[in-house]
Amino acid sequence: MPLQAESLIKIFRGTRRLGAGRPVLIVTGDTMDSQTPLSEFFFFHEFPDMPFLYSRTIVTHPDGLYLYDFAKYPALFSARALLDKQLRAAQDRIEHEVYIRDPKVAGEIFYSSFALAYEDPGDTPLIEFAMFQKFVKERETMFKFSRSHALSLLKDKLLEFPEAVLLHEPRS
């Protein structure tokens, strides 16, 4: 019995600022192709001198002649398991990237009593990005790079939103 064809996406917003704003982390787990399950993450942030972080992990067979059924190991290869593992990998990568740029900030953000955590705002952050034209280059990179079916559907949904402008008053 093959893996259940599933494509999951989870969007998280940081509970603390990292640089000029709260970061947004997108994580996927995808088993739409049962022979090559995959997971991805994308990290939108305003931390100085740190690039847009993204990654894909693909599961394949070590030997093309011995193909076993990934569905026998749902704790490792289901879309949910892949998403959960990728979330942990993303958090580790983010922590590392911040630490190598500024150990003091990393200590405050990741190791304090009020450490960075993530809340689930649904797809609101990406709707805001689309409407207010934030992270344009990063979103293009994400959609071009991603193989996630769920992320592809989200891309189509975001195209429906108009652009808007935020005006903050009083102006400084």
N, C-alpha and C positions, 0 to 999 in steps of 0.2 A: 504494500500500500504506500503510495508516494506521499510526500509532505502535503499538507493542506495548503492550497494556493491562497496566500494571504499577503497583503501589503499594508504595513502599519506605519504610522507616522506619529510622533509625539513632539510637541513644541513646548519649550520651557523658557520662562523669563527669570533672570536672576533676581534675587531679593535684595541685592546690594549693587551699588554702582561698581563698575570696573572701568576706570577711566572716566569719560564724560557721561556715561549712561549705563543703564542696566543691560547686560548682555542677553542675547537670545540664542538658545541652543535648539537645533532641530536634529532629531534622531529618527532613523528609519530601520525597519526590519522587513525583509521582502523574501517570500518563498514562491513568487509567481512562476519562476522556473525552478522546479524541484531538484534539478541536477546542479544548479549553482545558486544556492541561497546567498543572500547578501545583506549587509547592513551599512549604513552611512551616517555620518554626522556633519553638521555645518554649524559654525560658531560665528555669530554676528556680534561685534563688539566695537568699542571706541577706545581701546587701550593703546596708548602711544607705541609706535614702532613694532607692533605685533601684526603679522599678516592675517588675512582671513584664513581661518583654520577649517579644513574639511578633510574627510577621509572616507574610504570605502574598504570594507572587508568582505572578501568573497570566499565561500567554502567550496572546495573542489575535491575530487578524489585523487589520491596520490598515484594511482595506477589506472590508466584508461581501460585496462582489461578486467579490472575488479571493481565494478560499480555496485555499491551497496545502497540500500534505501536509507536516506537521511531520516525518514519518518520514524525509524526504530529508536531514534534518540531525540525525542521532542524537547527534552530539558536543555539540549545544546543547539538544536537546529530549527526549532519552530520560529516563526516570525517574531513572536513575543520574546523568546530566549535571545535571539540575535539582537533585537532592539535593546533589551536590558544590558547585554554584554557591551554593546556599542556605547550606551550611555556611560557606563563605567570607564570605558576606554577614552571617551571624549573628556570626561571630567579629569582623568589623569593627565591627558595631553594639555588641557587648558592650564591646569595647575603648574605643570612643568614649564610651559611657554611663558607664563607670567613670572615664575620664579627665576628663570634665566635672564629675564629683562630687569626685574626689580625684586630682589629677595625680601626687602622690607614690606613692600606692598603685598607680596604673596603671603607673608606672615599675617598681615592684618586681614586680608581677604579670606584666606583658607584655613588659618590655624587659630583664629581668635574665638572667643566665646560666642560671637555673632558671625559665624563663618557664612560664606556665600552658600546659599541654597537655591533651589529652583522651584518655582510655582508653575502650575499648568494654566495658562491663559487661553487655551484653545488656539485658533489660528489668528487671533486678533493682532499679534505683533506683525505677521506677514501682510495682513490687510493694511495696517498702518504704513509699513514699508512701501507697499505698492501705491497707496493713495498719496502719501507725502513724499514720494520719490527718494526714499532713504536706501542706502546700500544697493544702489542700482547695479554697479559692477559686480558686487558680491552675489547678488541674486542671479544675475546672468551666468556667472560661473557655476553657481549651485545647480541651476536648471540644465545647463549644458553638460555638467559632469554626472548628474544623478542618473541612476538606472532604476530608481524606485517608482513603482506604479503609483503609489499614493502621492508622492511628490509631484508626479506628472499631472494628476488630477487636481491637485492644489494649484499648480501653475495655471491651468485652464480657468479655475475659479477666480484667481487673482486678476486675470485679464478683464473680468467684468466690471472691476471697480474703476471709477473715474479718478483723475488726479485732483488733489485739493492742496490748499496752502494754509499753513498755520501762521497766524499773526499773534505775537505775544505783546501785551501792553501792560504797563507802560514800557516803551522802548528805552533801553539804557544807552 
